[in-house]
């Protein structure tokens, strides 16, 4: 039976590290592999980086732009060149493709989020390979995904994929950076969110000079994907033919085991699609109530707040040290919460002068992170 597969390939795999010129043999092999997967009955989405890197090469720039305006201009040059390469290769193999450019705003607004889902659904039904990238030409800093690892995880979550492959410049996740630590050990499987948390503390480093990712972003992406029930694999981008081998059961790369009970699509949208506008800091009793008891968040358990936000906007829910434990949609704006935090629900009418919701964040709009 066919499966739904999201493949993300990074700039470090798509380009030659010394020159940033396209690695055409890798792209051709990736194209053939995706077509083989399609013929085997699978649905495939490709999330492809490389627009900025290719634009730099086309314009003769020797380093990645740092200003937003220049980066957007370079991306506009590179995206067309990149899609031309993909279109030529897929057309040779008689496979239709579609370009899908997204910004964070497409996932923040619920109606646009659902529209993106419907677009992917129709493209896959038509047998088309969607090729996805962030719309760097128009995205503003506040509404950027930050990296395509995050984008690919959100896409995999959105379409409820079976697999997410993160193709990078190493063959698996290691206990430390194998490029600088000689005795770094490969990690074959990660079974839980707790293991991810430990790995995120021990693993650092940025991506290549042409890319924006690194192993930290891949671990963060895996966290998003496995919460949606998507099995996630980090493996080497220069060997795309390993993908069908991995699907067949070969132990290649690092596997992240999906959660047995994925969170709902709406809660995934709250947790990862929205951009938090503020923070709520809780006392230990409130933390235990929402993490262990599955309760709603009440005003009495809030010690302090920060940020400015309106009703039904997303906030981070944190412990006293500032570590995030959950996200949710608030029933009060920040001005109202400044007045009622720490107070019992029955006092809200007297404090605000009108009756409000009993809960600050209802459990249906709250998701643990």
N, C-alpha and C positions, 0 to 999 in steps of 0.2 A: 504493500500500500504506500502511495506517495506521501511524502512529508513536506512540511513548510520549512524552508531553510533561508536564513539570512547570513550573508557573507560580508564581512567588512575587511577591506584591504587598505592598509595605511600607505602614506607617502613613501616611507622607508622601503616598502616592498615594490612599489610601482616605479621607483626611480633609481638611477645609479647614484650611490652616496657621494661620489666625488664631484659629479657634474650636474646632478638633478635631471639629467636627460632621462626620458622614459625607458624603462626596462621592458622592451617590446617582447622579448621571449617569455617573460613572466606573464605579461598581460595576455599574450596569445594562449599560453597554457591555461590560464584562469578561464578565458573565454571557452576553450574546448571543454574544460572540466564542467563548467556551468551548463553547457549544451548537453553533455553526457548525462548530467543530473536531470535535466528536463526530459530527455528521452527515456530515462528510467522512471518517469512519472512524478518527479518531485516538482514543487513550486519553489522558485528561487528569487530572492531579492538581493541585489548587490549594493552595498554601501561603499562608495569609492571616494577616497581622499585624492589629493594630487593636483587640484586646480591651481592652488597658489604656487606649488613647486614647479609645475609645468609652465605657468605664466612667467615665473622668474627665469627659467631657461630660455623661453621664447624672447624675453626682453633683455637678456644678458645680465640679469642681476645676480650678484654673487652671494647674497644672503637673503633670508626671509624678511619681508617688510615688517616694520614694527608699528607704523601708523595705520589706523583703521582705513583711512581714505586710500592710501597706496595699496594696502592689502586687498581692498575691494576691487580696485582697478586691475591689479595683477590677476586676481581670481577670475575676473570677467574675460581676460585674455586666455587664461589657461583652461577654463571650463569648456569652451568651444573646441579647443584642440583635443582635450581629453575625450570628449564625447565623439569627436570625429574618429578617433582611433577605435573606440569601442564599437561604433556603428559599422565601420569597415570590417572589423573582425567578426562581429556577430552576423552581419549580412552575408559574409562568405559562407557561414555555416547555416544560413537560412533561418536565423532566429531573430524575431522582432524584439526590440528594446524600447524603453521609454525613459526619458529623463524626468526625475522628480526632485525638485529643489525645495527644501524646507527651511523655515525659520522656527525659532522657539514659539513664536506667536501662533503658529499653526497647531501647536499642541496645547497652548495655554487656554485658548478659547474653546469651550466644549463643542460648539457647533462646527468649528473648523477641524477639531480633533476627529470628530465623527466623519467629516467629509474626507479627510485624509484616509481614514480607514476604508471608506467606501471606494475611494479611488484605487487603493492597493488591491482590494477585493476584486474589482472589475478587471484590472490589468492581469492579475494572476489567473482569473477565469478565462481570459482571452489567450492565455499561454504566452504572455509578454514578460520579459525580464525587466522589472523596474531598476533603474540605476539611480541611486539616491546620493545626494550630497547636501551639505548645508548651503543655503543661498548666501554665500559670502559677499556677493555683490551688493546686497541690500540690508543684510542683518546688522543691527546695531549691537553694541557691546552688551547692553542689558538684556537682550533677547537672543544671545548666542548660546548654542549648545556647549561651546568650549572646545569640543573635540568630537571626531566622528565615532569614537568608541561609545560615547554616551548616546549619540544619535542612533547608532546601530542597535543598541540595547533598547532604546525607546521604540524604535521601529519593530523590533522582534516582539516586544511586549504588546504593542498596538495590534499587530496582526496575529498574535498568539502562535508564534512560530514554535516548531519542535526543536530546532537547532539554531544557535548563533555561533558562527566561527569568526574569531578575531585573528586575522592574519597579520603577523608582525615580523620583526627582524631577528627573533630568537625562536627556538623550536619548542619552548615551553616556559612556564613560570618557574623561576629559580628561587632558592632561599635567599639569595643576594644577587646583585648584578654580575652575571658571568663574564662580562667584558672587563671587569675590574677586580673581581674576587675569584681567585683560582679554584678554591674548593667549594664553590657554590653548587648546591645540589638541586637537580630538577625535581619538581613536584608534579606527580602524575594525576592526583585527584584531590579536590577540595569538596568536603561533604556538607559544610554548614556555614551559616552566616558568621558564627563565632570564629571559625577558622579564617574566614575572609577578613574579619576585623584584625586578627593577629597579623595576617599577612600584610595588610595595609600599613601597619605600624612598621614592619620590618623591611618593606620594599619601597624603594624610592626611585628618583631619577626622572628626567624628562625624556622626550622623544628625540629624534634626530634633528639636525639643524633645519631640515625642510619640513618637518611635521610638528604637530602640536601635542601629540599623545605621549605616552610613556606607560610603564607597567602599572603605575597608580591608577591611571584612567581606565585601564583594562579591568582591574579588580573592581573599580567602582561600577563599570559597565556590567560585569558579571553579577554584581549584587542586584542591579535592577532586573536583569534578565532572569535569574533563577527565582526571584520573587514572583515572576510571572509564569513560572513553570517551564522555562526554556533552558534546555541543556546547553551549556556554553563551553567552548573549547578555544584555548589559545594555542596556536601552532604557527609554523614558519610560513611566511608568505611567498617564499621562493619555490615552494613545492605544493601548488594548489591540488595536484593529483592525490595528495594525502586525504583530502576531504571525503571522497567516497570510501576510502579505506577505513577512515574513522567511523563513518556511518555504519559500515559493515561490522565494526567491532574491534578493529585493531587499536591497541593502546598507544596512540601517538598523541603527543602534546599534553596539555593540562586540561582536565575535565572538571567542570563545576557542576555538581549534582543539583538539579532543580528542586525547589521546595515541593513536598508531596501534596500540599494544599495551597495552590497559588492564590494570591489576593485577587479580589474582583477587579474587573477592568476599570470601574469608576475609582476605586481606591488607588489603583496604580496611577491613574491620571492625577489624583490629588498628590500622591507621594512624589512622582517624578515628572509629570507634565507641567505642573504649575511652578511658578517662581515665588518662594515665600517673601512676604512683604514685612515681616516682623518676627519677634521671638517672644514666647511666653516661658517664664521660669517657674518651675513647680516645686512644692515641698515634697518630702519623701512619701507622705501618705497619698498624695495625688498621683505620684509616679507609680506607686504600687497598684493603685486602683485602676489605672488605664493599662498598665503592662501585664498585670497578673489577673485582674478581675474583669477585664473587658468593659470597664465602665466609661461613661461620658466624662468629660472634663468640666468641673464646676468652678465657679469663681473663687470659692473658699480655698482651693488648692493652689492658687496662683500667687506667688510671692512678689513678682514684678514683671514688667513687660518692657519691650523696646521696639522701636520702629513705628511707622505710621501706616495704618491699614484701615480698610473699610469692612463693613459687614460682608461675609461670604468670600473674603479673600483668604489665601493660604498663609499660614504661619508655621514656623518651626516651634515645636514643643520641647523644651530643654530641661535638664536638671540644673541644680544651683551652680554647677561649674561651667555651664554653657554647652555641654555635650547634648546633641540632638537625640531624642528618643522617639519622636513621632512628628507627624505633620497633620494638619487639619484645617478645615474651613470654619472660621469664627462666626458666631452669632451676634457679636458686638464689635463696633469699631474701636480703635485704639484709645480715643478720648473717653469713651464709656468704660473701657476696661481699666483705665487708670483709676477711675472712681470706685469700681466695684471689686477689684482684685482683693482677695483675702476675706471677702464678705460672704455671708450665707445667702443662698438663693432667695430666701424670703425677705431679705433686706433690699433687694434690687429695686423694687417699686419705690420705696421711700427715698433711696439715694438718687435715682435717676428721674423720679417724678412720673414714671410711666412703667407699665408692666412689660417686661422683656422675657426672653426665653429662660428657662430654668438652667440650661446648660450653656457654657461658653463654646465648647466644641462637642457636638453630639457624636456618640460612638460610631454612627453610620457615616460620619464625615471625618473620621480619625483613623489614621493608619500608622502602625509602628514601623519605624525605619531602622 
